[in-house]
Amino acid sequence: DKNNLQIQGRAGLGRRREKGRSERQKQRQKPREKPVDPPVAQLSYVELAKQQEQKAEAATTQPSQVVQAPQSKKARRKQRKRTQQEAERSETWENSHVIPKADLKRDDTLYFGEDRAQEGNDGEEKGPLPKASAIELSPGMLVRIAGLKNMTTLNGETCTLQSWNVAAERWSVRIEGNDKLLKKENLEVKALLRPHTPVRLIGLRMQELNGKNGLCREWKAEKSRWLVAVEGHGDVLMKAENLEVLLKPGLQVQLCGLQTSELNGAEAVCLAPLQGRWRVRLEGGAEKALRPENLAVLSQEATFCPAVTQHVEVLEAEEKPSRLLRILRDVQEAERKGLVQRSLTLVFCLEASIAPVSLALGQRQVACLKLTASNQQERLKGFHLDGKRVLLCTDEALSAYGASSIPEVARAVSYDLPDLQCHRKRLERLNKSGEEPGGCYHAFVTDQVPAEVCRGLCEMLQAARIPIHPRLKELSTREASQKAEAPTVGKKRRR
């Protein structure tokens, strides 16, 4: 066997070579492992800032003494490109990391640029301003003392503003029968009591007055009391501690005392209470949840149905069927995905529009009911969640039923809008309870709608702080513009 060439000769060497080639091929086919960088110790922002400043000082105080050999034009171009890339990387790092500021007042904090100069000028620490610093205070407001360093026992006490001392530049407040002068920064507003502010009486020994609603008339400085008009009891003098600002949906309020200065002074409308706060709608439709102390009542008149989400759209007469179908399709899609609950929809039309609208919806496979003067009871029986959930009706046919006989509706569409009174009735029918959520209301406006109705719609939307369609503003002013552009017609004057 030792002399057998098949086993130990060339044949055996060929097998070993083939085996080596196959193993090398397998090694090449394996994915290459990326080299793992060694773990880098994480430094704090203060240490990183120190390192940056040390590098900057070393670059300025110790100039390089190395004499460089003359470089070619190509080498100088590469050097400039490399320097520019390093500058961009350092700028990106500085923008993505927080550098300590001078007002942190820490021993290990470094100061950069203007912050260091400002720190030397300001001797006192700057903290967040109290809410009273952004409010125009007036006598009679209920405030809370906070931030006193000498008389710490007074912190947290509630008192009433008496008058402003011009010489001392402080507010005079009354605490337990004694008058004290305090800075505006040491006062936090607890109740914004002003004339014409709705209030509720609380904490009185007379049980017949507790819980009564009233209206602040004026502040009586000589008696340190508010003159309040109480329902059923006439004018009564009350302490500020016994008055609570009464907010309700629809009230026009003004924001004040907020740390976000750009919102102070903005007007809003109250929507509903929310966990100790009030949900308000600002100009443009944005909503915020704010404390009652940050809301100053502007007027007693409440906005009409503020809880209803209103959408007033200006369309052509031919676009209304397709827009109605799009709204119903979107509702069905949202219900199918579970975004909203299943609900009923009312479509208010004129008598002449019910038949073509029903035909258009039927062609698109949207089941609906028609409620007219005839067969009202039979039609209304099939209008429920398990039946047909879209009802085409007129105002006259629907007014024949009581509010209890009509099921709860969460959405309404005004396909035809004859006048502003019908618009108000439809909103009231959609928000019967007056509570949140008030439902969703769509109104279609065309060129045939009178300008008076368009002006009324603009006023209601403005009061509810809902965005107004630009075309609707043009329709509300078209009569005035037409009169201005109309030529004067009359007899020619005789010479």
TORPAKOL-385338 format. One record per residue (C-alpha): x, y, z; residue number from 1; residue in three letters. Coordinates in nm, 4 decimals, padded with zeros to 6 digits. Layout:
<nodes>
        u        v        w pos code
        X        Y        Z NUM  ALA
...
</nodes>
This chain:
<nodes>
        u        v        w pos code
  00.0000  00.0000  00.0000   1  ASP
  00.2926  00.2350  00.0552   2  LYS
  00.3778  00.2183 -00.3120   3  ASN
  00.0155  00.2646 -00.4258   4  ASN
 -00.0079  00.5890 -00.6189   5  LEU
 -00.3860  00.6026 -00.5839   6  GLN
 -00.3613  00.6503 -00.2067   7  ILE
 -00.0358  00.8307 -00.1208   8  GLN
  00.0726  00.9529 -00.4621   9  GLY
 -00.0596  01.2288 -00.6786  10  ARG
 -00.4215  01.1318 -00.6198  11  ALA
 -00.3939  01.1994 -00.2428  12  GLY
 -00.2217  01.5341 -00.3008  13  LEU
 -00.4973  01.6385 -00.5408  14  GLY
 -00.7628  01.5610 -00.2810  15  ARG
 -00.5889  01.7745 -00.0201  16  ARG
 -00.5553  02.0626 -00.2637  17  ARG
 -00.9255  02.0411 -00.3546  18  GLU
 -01.0193  02.0356  00.0119  19  LYS
 -00.8059  02.3459  00.0781  20  GLY
 -00.9641  02.5297 -00.2151  21  ARG
 -01.3174  02.4520 -00.0892  22  SER
 -01.2325  02.5723  00.2610  23  GLU
 -01.0866  02.8994  00.1294  24  ARG
 -01.3980  02.9529 -00.0818  25  GLN
 -01.6221  02.9024  00.2226  26  LYS
 -01.4154  03.1552  00.4178  27  GLN
 -01.4564  03.4099  00.1402  28  ARG
 -01.8333  03.3577  00.1312  29  GLN
 -01.8727  03.4239  00.5065  30  LYS
 -01.9816  03.7820  00.5920  31  PRO
 -01.6999  03.9951  00.7192  32  ARG
 -01.7332  04.1095  01.0773  33  GLU
 -01.7072  04.4826  01.1221  34  LYS
 -01.4360  04.5920  01.3621  35  PRO
 -01.5840  04.6967  01.6947  36  VAL
 -01.4636  05.0315  01.8199  37  ASP
 -01.3356  05.0322  02.1777  38  PRO
 -01.5843  05.1802  02.4253  39  PRO
 -01.5452  05.5540  02.4708  40  VAL
 -01.5941  05.6994  02.8150  41  ALA
 -01.8971  05.9313  02.8183  42  GLN
 -01.8150  06.2803  02.9381  43  LEU
 -02.0532  06.5341  03.0832  44  SER
 -02.1320  06.8554  02.9022  45  TYR
 -01.9174  07.0499  03.1502  46  VAL
 -01.6116  06.8295  03.0857  47  GLU
 -01.6603  06.8532  02.7090  48  LEU
 -01.6842  07.2295  02.7359  49  ALA
 -01.3644  07.2365  02.9435  50  LYS
 -01.1819  07.0334  02.6809  51  GLN
 -01.2975  07.2694  02.4071  52  GLN
 -01.1827  07.5763  02.5973  53  GLU
 -00.8435  07.4190  02.6759  54  GLN
 -00.7916  07.3459  02.3072  55  LYS
 -00.8883  07.7021  02.2163  56  ALA
 -00.6514  07.8519  02.4779  57  GLU
 -00.3685  07.6247  02.3664  58  ALA
 -00.4189  07.7312  02.0065  59  ALA
 -00.4098  08.1028  02.0971  60  THR
 -00.1359  08.1061  02.3659  61  THR
  00.1042  07.8493  02.2152  62  GLN
  00.1470  07.9164  01.8458  63  PRO
  00.3031  07.6402  01.6466  64  SER
  00.6804  07.6815  01.6004  65  GLN
  00.7172  07.4009  01.3491  66  VAL
  00.8525  07.5251  01.0196  67  VAL
  00.6574  07.3550  00.7473  68  GLN
  00.8107  07.2725  00.4138  69  ALA
  00.6668  07.4508  00.1104  70  PRO
  00.3642  07.2638 -00.0226  71  GLN
  00.2426  07.2244 -00.3749  72  SER
 -00.0780  07.3790 -00.5002  73  LYS
 -00.2572  07.0431 -00.4869  74  LYS
 -00.1495  06.9814 -00.1256  75  ALA
 -00.2646  07.3301 -00.0193  76  ARG
 -00.6042  07.2723 -00.1821  77  ARG
 -00.6441  06.9420  00.0077  78  LYS
 -00.5451  07.1133  00.3329  79  GLN
 -00.8079  07.3873  00.2858  80  ARG
 -01.0759  07.1267  00.2129  81  LYS
 -00.9805  06.9267  00.5225  82  ARG
 -00.9918  07.2369  00.7428  83  THR
 -01.3372  07.3314  00.6101  84  GLN
 -01.4747  06.9823  00.6827  85  GLN
 -01.3403  06.9918  01.0399  86  GLU
 -01.5047  07.3307  01.0956  87  ALA
 -01.8412  07.1975  00.9728  88  GLU
 -01.8168  06.8938  01.2017  89  ARG
 -01.7392  07.1093  01.5064  90  SER
 -02.0286  07.3427  01.4253  91  GLU
 -02.2671  07.0470  01.3965  92  THR
 -02.1475  06.9135  01.7341  93  TRP
 -02.2004  07.2497  01.9063  94  GLU
 -02.5540  07.2834  01.7650  95  ASN
 -02.6516  06.9327  01.8795  96  SER
 -02.5219  06.9648  02.2390  97  HIS
 -02.6315  07.1886  02.5235  98  VAL
 -02.3663  07.4287  02.6475  99  ILE
 -02.4049  07.5425  03.0122 100  PRO
 -02.5295  07.9010  03.0470 101  LYS
 -02.4186  08.1660  03.2916 102  ALA
 -02.7459  08.1731  03.4859 103  ASP
 -02.7005  07.8144  03.6110 104  LEU
 -02.4719  07.9456  03.8910 105  LYS
 -02.2584  07.6315  03.9252 106  ARG
 -01.8928  07.6289  04.0326 107  ASP
 -01.7852  07.4012  03.7502 108  ASP
 -01.9699  07.5931  03.4781 109  THR
 -01.7784  07.7688  03.2043 110  LEU
 -01.8991  08.0970  03.0561 111  TYR
 -01.8864  08.1750  02.6869 112  PHE
 -01.9100  08.5074  02.5036 113  GLY
 -02.1759  08.7505  02.6202 114  GLU
 -02.3048  08.5281  02.9012 115  ASP
 -01.9914  08.5953  03.1049 116  ARG
 -02.0218  08.9722  03.0657 117  ALA
 -02.3901  08.9693  03.1602 118  GLN
 -02.3155  08.7641  03.4715 119  GLU
 -02.0885  09.0343  03.6056 120  GLY
 -02.3531  09.3064  03.5636 121  ASN
 -02.6430  09.1206  03.7215 122  ASP
 -02.5986  09.0778  04.0941 123  GLY
 -02.9189  08.8822  04.1593 124  GLU
 -03.0190  08.5408  04.0369 125  GLU
 -03.2854  08.5334  03.7674 126  LYS
 -03.5497  08.2661  03.8193 127  GLY
 -03.8861  08.2035  03.6549 128  PRO
 -04.1149  08.5021  03.7035 129  LEU
 -04.4317  08.4480  03.9089 130  PRO
 -04.7622  08.4643  03.7323 131  LYS
 -04.8490  08.8006  03.8866 132  ALA
 -04.5580  08.9646  03.7028 133  SER
 -04.7402  08.9239  03.3700 134  ALA
 -05.0869  09.0340  03.4908 135  ILE
 -05.2184  09.3855  03.5187 136  GLU
 -05.3171  09.3797  03.8865 137  LEU
 -05.6052  09.5843  04.0249 138  SER
 -05.7497  09.6392  04.3731 139  PRO
 -05.9811  09.3630  04.4911 140  GLY
 -05.7935  09.0712  04.3360 141  MET
 -05.7348  08.7641  04.5500 142  LEU
 -05.3632  08.6769  04.5642 143  VAL
 -05.1308  08.4317  04.7390 144  ARG
 -04.7980  08.5335  04.8959 145  ILE
 -04.4905  08.3423  04.7826 146  ALA
 -04.1119  08.3843  04.7685 147  GLY
 -04.0555  08.5942  05.0835 148  LEU
 -03.7107  08.5437  05.2410 149  LYS
 -03.7421  08.7446  05.5632 150  ASN
 -04.1066  08.6883  05.6618 151  MET
 -04.1249  08.3244  05.5566 152  THR
 -04.4266  08.2618  05.7789 153  THR
 -04.6408  08.4654  05.5385 154  LEU
 -04.5615  08.2452  05.2404 155  ASN
 -04.8743  08.0630  05.1283 156  GLY
 -05.1161  08.3087  05.2930 157  GLU
 -05.4135  08.4366  05.0916 158  THR
 -05.4881  08.8089  05.0935 159  CYS
 -05.6634  09.0838  04.8972 160  THR
 -05.5013  09.3693  04.7082 161  LEU
 -05.5931  09.7064  04.8594 162  GLN
 -05.4051  09.9779  04.6684 163  SER
 -05.0768  10.0551  04.4922 164  TRP
 -04.8204  10.2553  04.6919 165  ASN
 -04.6441  10.4778  04.4397 166  VAL
 -04.3648  10.5915  04.6723 167  ALA
 -04.2654  10.2413  04.7836 168  ALA
 -04.3537  10.0796  04.4482 169  GLU
 -04.5333  09.7994  04.6273 170  ARG
 -04.8852  09.6660  04.6689 171  TRP
 -05.0689  09.7156  04.9946 172  SER
 -05.2336  09.3915  05.1076 173  VAL
 -05.4418  09.3152  05.4145 174  ARG
 -05.3492  09.0061  05.6192 175  ILE
 -05.5500  08.9288  05.9333 176  GLU
 -05.6499  09.2928  05.9717 177  GLY
 -05.2962  09.4294  05.9190 178  ASN
 -05.1730  09.6100  05.6074 179  ASP
 -04.8378  09.5127  05.4557 180  LYS
 -04.6426  09.6316  05.1528 181  LEU
 -04.5237  09.3571  04.9171 182  LEU
 -04.3526  09.3468  04.5811 183  LYS
 -04.5393  09.2359  04.2735 184  LYS
 -04.2943  08.9471  04.2310 185  GLU
 -04.4036  08.7989  04.5653 186  ASN
 -04.7710  08.7739  04.4667 187  LEU
 -04.9451  08.4939  04.2800 188  GLU
 -05.2939  08.5580  04.1481 189  VAL
 -05.5541  08.3217  04.2885 190  LYS
 -05.8725  08.4798  04.1479 191  ALA
 -05.8981  08.7426  03.8723 192  LEU
 -06.1773  08.9525  04.0210 193  LEU
 -06.2715  09.2478  03.8037 194  ARG
 -06.5947  09.4386  03.7362 195  PRO
 -06.8518  09.2351  03.5367 196  HIS
 -06.6875  08.9058  03.6391 197  THR
 -06.9337  08.6190  03.7103 198  PRO
 -06.8729  08.4652  04.0531 199  VAL
 -07.0079  08.1996  04.2901 200  ARG
 -07.0449  08.2638  04.6655 201  LEU
 -06.8568  08.0180  04.8889 202  ILE
 -06.7545  07.9814  05.2564 203  GLY
 -07.0364  08.1921  05.4045 204  LEU
 -07.2103  08.1328  05.7362 205  ARG
 -07.5433  08.2179  05.5733 206  MET
 -07.6295  07.8883  05.4098 207  GLN
 -07.8948  08.0500  05.1929 208  GLU
 -07.6254  08.2470  05.0050 209  LEU
 -07.3703  07.9674  04.9688 210  ASN
 -07.3584  07.8415  04.6114 211  GLY
 -07.5482  08.1396  04.4682 212  LYS
 -07.4279  08.2971  04.1462 213  ASN
 -07.3648  08.6664  04.1111 214  GLY
 -07.1850  08.9401  03.9184 215  LEU
 -06.9123  09.1697  04.0516 216  CYS
 -07.0135  09.5345  04.0115 217  ARG
 -06.7382  09.7426  04.1722 218  GLU
 -06.4703  09.7363  04.4427 219  TRP
 -06.5456  09.9344  04.7582 220  LYS
 -06.2018  10.0409  04.8843 221  ALA
 -06.3300  10.2022  05.2054 222  GLU
 -06.4887  09.8727  05.3176 223  LYS
 -06.2481  09.6327  05.1418 224  SER
 -06.5428  09.4490  04.9916 225  ARG
 -06.6843  09.3709  04.6483 226  TRP
 -07.0317  09.4889  04.5603 227  LEU
 -07.1885  09.1757  04.4099 228  VAL
 -07.5307  09.1478  04.2444 229  ALA
 -07.6600  08.8110  04.3736 230  VAL
 -07.9491  08.6317  04.2058 231  GLU
 -08.2630  08.6832  04.4100 232  GLY
 -08.0900  08.8871  04.6852 233  HIS
 -07.9890  09.2109  04.5163 234  GLY
 -07.6556  09.3874  04.5816 235  ASP
 -07.4447  09.2391  04.8627 236  VAL
 -07.0985  09.3348  04.9953 237  LEU
 -06.8654  09.0343  04.9937 238  MET
 -06.5011  08.9633  05.0771 239  LYS
 -06.2771  08.8486  04.7972 240  ALA
 -06.2103  08.5238  04.9890 241  GLU
 -06.5786  08.4323  04.9558 242  ASN
 -06.5903  08.4758  04.5775 243  LEU
 -06.5008  08.2174  04.3168 244  GLU
 -06.4753  08.3044  03.9480 245  VAL
 -06.7563  08.1241  03.7658 246  LEU
 -06.6553  08.0022  03.4199 247  LEU
 -06.8966  07.8366  03.1805 248  LYS
 -06.8822  07.7174  02.8204 249  PRO
 -06.9030  08.0004  02.5686 250  GLY
 -06.7528  08.2795  02.7802 251  LEU
 -06.5082  08.5126  02.6096 252  GLN
 -06.1850  08.5239  02.8134 253  VAL
 -05.8378  08.6741  02.7891 254  GLN
 -05.5193  08.4834  02.8718 255  LEU
 -05.2880  08.6410  03.1293 256  CYS
 -05.0157  08.5437  03.3748 257  GLY
 -04.8634  08.2726  03.1530 258  LEU
 -04.4894  08.2067  03.1403 259  GLN
 -04.5198  08.1873  02.7599 260  THR
 -04.5301  08.5621  02.6989 261  SER
 -04.6600  08.5468  02.3403 262  GLU
 -04.9913  08.4002  02.4609 263  LEU
 -05.0570  08.6676  02.7240 264  ASN
 -05.3305  08.9038  02.6083 265  GLY
 -05.4731  08.6626  02.3513 266  ALA
 -05.8520  08.6207  02.3475 267  GLU
 -06.0184  08.2792  02.3594 268  ALA
 -06.3513  08.1087  02.4239 269  VAL
 -06.4165  07.8569  02.7031 270  CYS
 -06.5194  07.5092  02.5883 271  LEU
 -06.5410  07.2707  02.8872 272  ALA
 -06.3700  07.1925  03.2224 273  PRO
 -06.0909  06.9351  03.2120 274  LEU
 -05.9363  06.7943  03.5333 275  GLN
 -05.9169  07.1177  03.7292 276  GLY
 -05.8489  07.3263  03.4194 277  ARG
 -06.0519  07.4774  03.1368 278  TRP
 -06.0191  07.3838  02.7738 279  ARG
 -06.0194  07.7025  02.5630 280  VAL
 -06.0032  07.7648  02.1886 281  ARG
 -05.7682  08.0363  02.0626 282  LEU
 -05.7780  08.2345  01.7401 283  GLU
 -05.7247  07.9989  01.4478 284  GLY
 -05.8745  07.6914  01.6168 285  GLY
 -05.5837  07.5945  01.8469 286  ALA
 -05.6957  07.4573  02.1859 287  GLU
 -05.5240  07.4814  02.5258 288  LYS
 -05.5972  07.3515  02.8775 289  ALA
 -05.5349  07.6383  03.1236 290  LEU
 -05.5947  07.7089  03.4902 291  ARG
 -05.8839  07.9363  03.5898 292  PRO
 -05.6318  08.1820  03.7409 293  GLU
 -05.4985  08.2518  03.3899 294  ASN
 -05.8405  08.3392  03.2412 295  LEU
 -05.9924  08.6862  03.2709 296  ALA
 -06.3594  08.7137  03.1683 297  VAL
 -06.4195  08.9749  02.8977 298  LEU
 -06.7987  08.9639  02.8552 299  SER
 -07.1029  08.7980  03.0046 300  GLN
 -07.2505  08.6984  02.6684 301  GLU
 -07.1825  08.3326  02.5950 302  ALA
 -07.0928  08.2084  02.2490 303  THR
 -07.3681  08.0134  02.0734 304  PHE
 -07.3011  07.6351  02.0968 305  CYS
 -06.9215  07.6543  02.1491 306  PRO
 -06.8906  07.2773  02.2005 307  ALA
 -07.0015  07.2018  01.8420 308  VAL
 -06.7210  07.1689  01.5881 309  THR
 -06.8375  07.3835  01.2963 310  GLN
 -06.7195  07.3653  00.9343 311  HIS
 -06.8640  07.6254  00.6955 312  VAL
 -06.7600  07.5565  00.3353 313  GLU
 -06.8210  07.7687  00.0258 314  VAL
 -06.9062  07.5500 -00.2754 315  LEU
 -07.0690  07.5657 -00.6121 316  GLU
 -07.4187  07.4177 -00.6430 317  ALA
 -07.2863  07.1291 -00.8562 318  GLU
 -07.0207  07.0383 -00.5969 319  GLU
 -07.2554  06.9838 -00.3031 320  LYS
 -07.3595  06.6184 -00.3790 321  PRO
 -06.9981  06.5032 -00.4195 322  SER
 -06.8917  06.6878 -00.1036 323  ARG
 -07.1767  06.5313  00.0975 324  LEU
 -07.0801  06.1869 -00.0296 325  LEU
 -06.7157  06.2516  00.0635 326  ARG
 -06.8132  06.3438  00.4210 327  ILE
 -07.0256  06.0294  00.4641 328  LEU
 -06.7495  05.8114  00.3169 329  ARG
 -06.4918  05.9582  00.5554 330  ASP
 -06.7209  05.8894  00.8512 331  VAL
 -06.7723  05.5288  00.7425 332  GLN
 -06.3967  05.4790  00.7015 333  GLU
 -06.3255  05.6259  01.0481 334  ALA
 -06.5923  05.4027  01.2047 335  GLU
 -06.4522  05.0962  01.0302 336  ARG
 -06.1032  05.1689  01.1671 337  LYS
 -06.2416  05.2303  01.5162 338  GLY
 -06.1327  05.5954  01.5294 339  LEU
 -06.4851  05.7186  01.6128 340  VAL
 -06.7968  05.5547  01.7478 341  GLN
 -07.0889  05.4617  01.5270 342  ARG
 -07.3324  05.7522  01.5096 343  SER
 -07.6315  05.8963  01.3250 344  LEU
 -07.6239  06.1767  01.0687 345  THR
 -07.8886  06.4382  00.9839 346  LEU
 -07.8872  06.6088  00.6426 347  VAL
 -08.1046  06.9221  00.6356 348  PHE
 -08.2416  07.0010  00.2897 349  CYS
 -08.5205  07.1946  00.1276 350  LEU
 -08.8247  07.0038  00.0001 351  GLU
 -08.7070  07.0290 -00.3605 352  ALA
 -08.3559  06.8972 -00.2842 353  SER
 -08.4493  06.5771 -00.1004 354  ILE
 -08.5295  06.3702 -00.4124 355  ALA
 -08.2094  06.4500 -00.6116 356  PRO
 -07.9889  06.4087 -00.3029 357  VAL
 -08.1476  06.0727 -00.2219 358  SER
 -08.0957  05.9606 -00.5817 359  LEU
 -07.7276  06.0658 -00.5770 360  ALA
 -07.6615  05.8794 -00.2514 361  LEU
 -07.8472  05.5714 -00.3751 362  GLY
 -07.6318  05.5567 -00.6869 363  GLN
 -07.3230  05.5493 -00.4616 364  ARG
 -07.4635  05.2689 -00.2421 365  GLN
 -07.5249  05.4943  00.0626 366  VAL
 -07.8452  05.3918  00.2434 367  ALA
 -08.0564  05.6842  00.3659 368  CYS
 -08.4113  05.7723  00.4746 369  LEU
 -08.6310  06.0602  00.3578 370  LYS
 -08.8427  06.2439  00.6148 371  LEU
 -09.1124  06.4627  00.4629 372  THR
 -09.4583  06.5785  00.5630 373  ALA
 -09.6137  06.2416  00.4655 374  SER
 -09.5363  05.9062  00.6356 375  ASN
 -09.3264  06.0689  00.9043 376  GLN
 -09.3746  05.8032  01.1726 377  GLN
 -09.2876  05.5120  00.9430 378  GLU
 -08.9754  05.6827  00.8141 379  ARG
 -08.8427  05.7708  01.1578 380  LEU
 -08.8766  05.4109  01.2867 381  LYS
 -08.5944  05.2914  01.0622 382  GLY
 -08.3526  05.5656  01.1751 383  PHE
 -08.1253  05.3986  01.4321 384  HIS
 -07.7757  05.2511  01.4614 385  LEU
 -07.8839  04.9037  01.3506 386  ASP
 -08.0804  05.0424  01.0548 387  GLY
 -08.0189  05.3312  00.8208 388  LYS
 -07.7998  05.5948  00.9823 389  ARG
 -07.8475  05.8854  00.7390 390  VAL
 -08.1714  06.0866  00.7457 391  LEU
 -08.2643  06.3452  00.4788 392  LEU
 -08.5190  06.5823  00.6313 393  CYS
 -08.6591  06.9329  00.6294 394  THR
 -08.6826  07.1651  00.9284 395  ASP
 -09.0647  07.1605  00.9205 396  GLU
 -09.0882  06.7805  00.9164 397  ALA
 -08.8377  06.7399  01.1994 398  LEU
 -08.9950  07.0077  01.4182 399  SER
 -09.3162  06.8014  01.4385 400  ALA
 -09.1381  06.5607  01.6760 401  TYR
 -09.0325  06.6297  02.0318 402  GLY
 -08.6709  06.6316  02.1391 403  ALA
 -08.7122  06.3003  02.3254 404  SER
 -08.8574  06.1125  02.0274 405  SER
 -08.5542  06.1817  01.8033 406  ILE
 -08.2461  05.9641  01.8730 407  PRO
 -07.9132  06.1192  01.9694 408  GLU
 -07.7343  06.2565  01.6645 409  VAL
 -07.3576  06.3254  01.6575 410  ALA
 -07.3309  06.4810  01.3109 411  ARG
 -07.5374  06.7158  01.0966 412  ALA
 -07.5002  06.8635  00.7483 413  VAL
 -07.6801  07.1753  00.6240 414  SER
 -07.7148  07.0947  00.2556 415  TYR
 -07.9353  07.4023  00.2013 416  ASP
 -07.8994  07.7090  00.4248 417  LEU
 -08.2014  07.9411  00.3815 418  PRO
 -08.1414  08.1835  00.6728 419  ASP
 -07.9499  08.2323  00.9974 420  LEU
 -08.2416  08.1283  01.2192 421  GLN
 -08.2458  07.7801  01.0652 422  CYS
 -07.8698  07.7609  01.1190 423  HIS
 -07.9133  07.8288  01.4924 424  ARG
 -08.1961  07.5760  01.5305 425  LYS
 -07.9893  07.3058  01.3629 426  ARG
 -07.6971  07.3736  01.5951 427  LEU
 -07.9257  07.3528  01.8980 428  GLU
 -08.0712  07.0235  01.7778 429  ARG
 -07.7206  06.8819  01.7363 430  LEU
 -07.6122  06.9911  02.0860 431  ASN
 -07.9276  06.9215  02.2860 432  LYS
 -07.7478  06.8491  02.6149 433  SER
 -07.5034  07.1394  02.5832 434  GLY
 -07.2167  06.9214  02.7095 435  GLU
 -06.9012  06.7859  02.5540 436  GLU
 -06.8672  06.6470  02.2963 437  PRO
 -07.1074  06.8705  02.1076 438  GLY
 -07.0911  06.6943  01.7714 439  GLY
 -06.9746  06.7949  01.4250 440  CYS
 -07.1650  07.0348  01.2004 441  TYR
 -07.1051  07.1022  00.8279 442  HIS
 -07.2735  07.3878  00.6404 443  ALA
 -07.2648  07.4363  00.2626 444  PHE
 -07.2745  07.7976  00.1422 445  VAL
 -07.3212  07.8963 -00.2234 446  THR
 -07.3396  08.2265 -00.4103 447  ASP
 -07.7199  08.2238 -00.3728 448  GLN
 -07.6985  08.2631  00.0071 449  VAL
 -07.7785  08.6261  00.1063 450  PRO
 -07.4953  08.8479  00.2269 451  ALA
 -07.6702  08.9045  00.5623 452  GLU
 -07.6579  08.5317  00.6339 453  VAL
 -07.2878  08.5221  00.5422 454  CYS
 -07.2161  08.8122  00.7781 455  ARG
 -07.4006  08.6364  01.0592 456  GLY
 -07.2025  08.3178  00.9976 457  LEU
 -06.8751  08.5117  01.0088 458  CYS
 -06.9713  08.6716  01.3412 459  GLU
 -07.0632  08.3342  01.4955 460  MET
 -06.7417  08.1731  01.3749 461  LEU
 -06.5361  08.4674  01.4978 462  GLN
 -06.6962  08.4469  01.8433 463  ALA
 -06.6264  08.0716  01.8580 464  ALA
 -06.2630  08.1272  01.7429 465  ARG
 -06.3119  07.9024  01.4379 466  ILE
 -06.1170  07.9733  01.1150 467  PRO
 -06.3289  08.1488  00.8502 468  ILE
 -06.3162  08.0508  00.4838 469  HIS
 -06.1723  08.3404  00.2753 470  PRO
 -06.4516  08.3020  00.0185 471  ARG
 -06.7108  08.3418  00.2961 472  LEU
 -06.5615  08.6801  00.3892 473  LYS
 -06.5917  08.7904  00.0274 474  GLU
 -06.9576  08.6856  00.0140 475  LEU
 -07.0316  08.8760  00.3372 476  SER
 -06.9056  09.2026  00.1857 477  THR
 -07.0329  09.1658 -00.1698 478  ARG
 -07.3396  09.3934 -00.1282 479  GLU
 -07.1295  09.6791  00.0057 480  ALA
 -06.8771  09.6385 -00.2750 481  SER
 -07.1535  09.6238 -00.5348 482  GLN
 -07.3026  09.9466 -00.4031 483  LYS
 -06.9634  10.1143 -00.4104 484  ALA
 -06.8963  10.0033 -00.7673 485  GLU
 -07.2476  10.0820 -00.8967 486  ALA
 -07.2505  10.3973 -01.1184 487  PRO
 -07.4720  10.6889 -01.0174 488  THR
 -07.7836  10.7084 -01.2335 489  VAL
 -07.9695  11.0383 -01.2543 490  GLY
 -08.0657  11.3288 -01.4691 491  LYS
 -07.7992  11.5353 -01.6322 492  LYS
 -07.7496  11.8762 -01.4873 493  ARG
 -07.8457  12.1735 -01.6951 494  ARG
 -07.5833  12.4254 -01.7704 495  ARG
</nodes>
